[in-house]
């Protein structure tokens, strides 16, 4: 019985790895790659889907689910990217009183938050670490795609949440965008002058992290890891 349970776990993990490595695959391809009968693969994929480790898209392909992305974000929290960004994020949160996020590209056109330094205001954005947001509507997503203003930052109002404004900047390693830093602020508290002021502060903070990542002693984090 124990051997059978072990084989079941191994098969499920093999299917999960296949889906993650491909970024998405159909039942036939994953079953073939893992050398499983389609019926067995389907049963295991349904279990993985029910627990959030994979999801099924509109075309019927299986893709990495929110649970695997959350686990990846937690794993990244111990890596050098988070460590190197920490001092700049702390300084920014202290100076502005607002919550500061660090994010990287996730799966299926999303950004995943991998770290936060919470602001000091009584009304502030609570931790979304491990959660994903669409690249095309979020400030972090725009920054990760390099879609920023000539000033080097992007401001998005009501992109993900009503009454929330986010200001974001890309973080570079060897001239390659590897992450984004963002301030997440209740819109009522953000004045026109603060938009410019905070934007400039974001640029300075992101530049500091980029310099640390691009130093000869950096431990590089590949673009798109999540």
C-alpha positions in Angstrom: 0.0 0.0 0.0 2.8 2.4 0.9 4.5 1.7 -2.4 1.3 2.4 -4.3 0.8 5.7 -2.5 4.4 6.6 -3.3 3.9 5.9 -7.0 0.7 8.0 -7.0 2.6 10.9 -5.5 5.4 10.5 -7.9 3.0 10.4 -10.9 1.2 13.5 -9.7 4.4 15.4 -9.2 5.6 14.3 -12.7 2.4 15.7 -14.2 2.7 18.9 -12.2 6.3 19.3 -13.4 5.2 18.7 -17.0 2.5 21.3 -16.9 4.8 23.9 -15.2 7.8 23.2 -17.6 5.5 23.6 -20.6 3.6 26.6 -19.2 0.5 24.6 -20.2 -0.3 21.4 -21.9 -3.3 19.2 -22.9 -4.1 15.8 -21.4 -2.7 13.7 -24.2 0.7 15.4 -24.2 1.2 15.3 -20.4 0.1 11.7 -20.2 2.5 10.7 -23.0 5.4 12.6 -21.5 4.8 11.1 -18.1 4.2 7.6 -19.6 0.8 7.3 -18.0 -2.5 6.0 -19.3 -4.8 9.0 -20.2 -7.4 7.8 -17.6 -4.7 7.8 -14.9 -3.4 11.2 -15.9 -6.9 12.7 -16.0 -7.7 11.4 -12.5 -4.5 12.9 -11.1 -4.9 16.2 -13.0 -8.4 16.5 -11.6 -7.0 16.1 -8.1 -4.3 18.7 -8.8 -7.0 21.0 -10.2 -9.3 20.6 -7.2 -6.4 21.6 -4.9 -5.4 24.6 -6.9 -2.1 23.3 -8.2 -3.2 23.3 -11.9 -6.1 25.0 -13.6 -7.9 24.3 -16.9 -8.1 27.1 -19.4 -10.8 27.8 -22.0 -9.0 25.7 -24.6 -8.9 22.7 -22.3 -5.1 22.9 -21.6 -3.8 22.5 -18.1 -1.8 25.4 -16.7 0.0 26.1 -13.4 -2.6 27.1 -10.7 -2.6 29.8 -8.1 -1.4 27.4 -5.4 1.9 26.6 -7.2 2.5 30.3 -7.8 2.0 31.1 -4.2 4.4 28.4 -3.2 6.9 29.8 -5.7 6.5 33.2 -4.2 7.2 31.9 -0.7 10.3 30.1 -2.0 11.5 33.3 -3.6 11.1 35.2 -0.3 14.4 33.6 0.8 16.3 34.5 -2.3 18.7 37.3 -3.0 16.3 39.4 -5.0 14.1 39.9 -1.9 17.1 40.4 0.4 18.7 43.0 -1.9 15.5 44.9 -2.3 14.7 45.0 1.4 16.7 48.1 2.5 15.3 50.3 -0.3 11.8 49.0 0.3 12.1 49.8 4.0 13.4 53.3 3.4 10.6 53.9 0.9 7.9 52.7 3.2 9.3 54.8 6.1 9.5 57.9 4.0 6.1 57.7 2.4 4.1 55.8 5.1 2.7 53.6 2.2 3.0 49.9 1.5 5.8 48.9 -0.9 5.6 45.7 -3.0 8.2 43.7 -5.0 6.8 41.6 -7.8 8.0 39.4 -10.7 6.4 38.0 -13.8 4.1 35.1 -13.0 2.3 32.6 -15.3 -0.5 33.4 -17.7 0.3 37.1 -18.1 0.3 37.9 -14.4 2.6 39.6 -11.9 3.1 37.8 -8.6 3.8 39.8 -5.4 6.8 38.2 -3.7 7.4 40.7 -0.8 5.9 43.6 1.0 7.0 46.2 3.5 3.7 47.5 5.0 3.1 51.2 5.4 2.8 53.0 8.7 -0.7 54.6 8.2 -3.6 53.1 10.0 -5.3 52.7 6.6 -2.9 50.9 4.4 -2.7 48.1 1.9 -2.5 44.7 3.6 -0.2 42.0 2.4 -0.9 40.4 -1.0 2.3 38.4 -1.0 1.7 35.3 -3.2 -1.2 36.8 -5.0 -1.2 37.5 -8.7 -2.6 40.5 -10.7 -3.0 40.9 -14.5 0.0 42.4 -16.2 -2.2 44.6 -18.5 -4.1 46.4 -15.8 -1.7 46.7 -12.9 1.1 49.2 -12.3 3.5 46.4 -11.4 2.5 44.7 -14.7 3.2 47.8 -16.8 6.6 48.2 -15.1 7.5 44.5 -15.6 6.8 45.0 -19.3 8.8 48.3 -19.5 5.7 50.3 -20.2 6.6 53.4 -18.2 6.5 57.1 -18.8 9.5 59.1 -20.0 10.2 59.9 -16.4 10.7 56.2 -15.7 7.7 55.3 -13.6 4.0 54.4 -14.2 0.9 55.4 -12.3 -2.3 53.3 -12.5 -5.5 54.3 -10.8 -8.2 51.7 -10.1 -6.3 49.1 -12.1 -6.9 46.2 -9.7 -8.9 47.7 -6.9 -11.3 50.6 -6.7 -10.0 53.7 -4.8 -6.4 52.5 -5.0 -3.6 54.1 -6.9 -0.2 52.3 -7.6 3.1 53.8 -8.7 5.6 51.4 -10.0 9.1 51.2 -11.5 11.0 48.4 -13.1 14.1 46.8 -11.5 16.9 45.8 -13.8 19.7 43.3 -13.7 22.3 43.8 -16.4 19.8 46.0 -18.4 17.1 43.3 -18.2 13.9 43.8 -16.2 13.7 41.2 -13.5 11.2 42.7 -11.1 9.0 45.7 -10.3 8.7 47.9 -7.1 5.4 49.5 -6.5 3.8 51.9 -3.9 0.1 51.0 -3.3 -1.8 54.0 -1.9 -5.5 54.8 -1.1 -6.4 57.2 -3.9 -7.9 59.8 -1.5 -4.5 60.2 0.2 -2.5 60.9 -2.9 -2.2 64.5 -4.0 -0.9 65.7 -7.4 2.4 66.9 -5.9 2.9 63.5 -4.2 2.4 61.7 -7.5 5.5 63.4 -8.8 7.4 63.2 -5.5 6.7 59.5 -5.0 7.5 58.8 -8.6 10.9 60.2 -8.2 11.4 58.4 -4.9 10.4 55.2 -6.6 13.0 55.7 -9.4 15.7 56.3 -6.8 14.7 53.2 -4.9 14.5 51.0 -8.0 17.8 52.3 -9.2 19.4 51.3 -5.9 18.1 47.8 -6.1 19.1 47.6 -9.8 22.7 48.6 -8.9 22.8 46.0 -6.2 21.6 43.3 -8.5 24.0 44.3 -11.3 27.1 44.3 -9.0 29.8 41.6 -9.6 28.7 39.8 -6.4 25.0 39.5 -7.4 23.2 36.2 -7.3 21.0 36.6 -10.4 17.3 35.9 -10.5 16.1 34.9 -14.0 13.4 37.1 -15.6 10.0 35.7 -15.3 10.7 33.5 -12.3 7.8 33.1 -9.9 
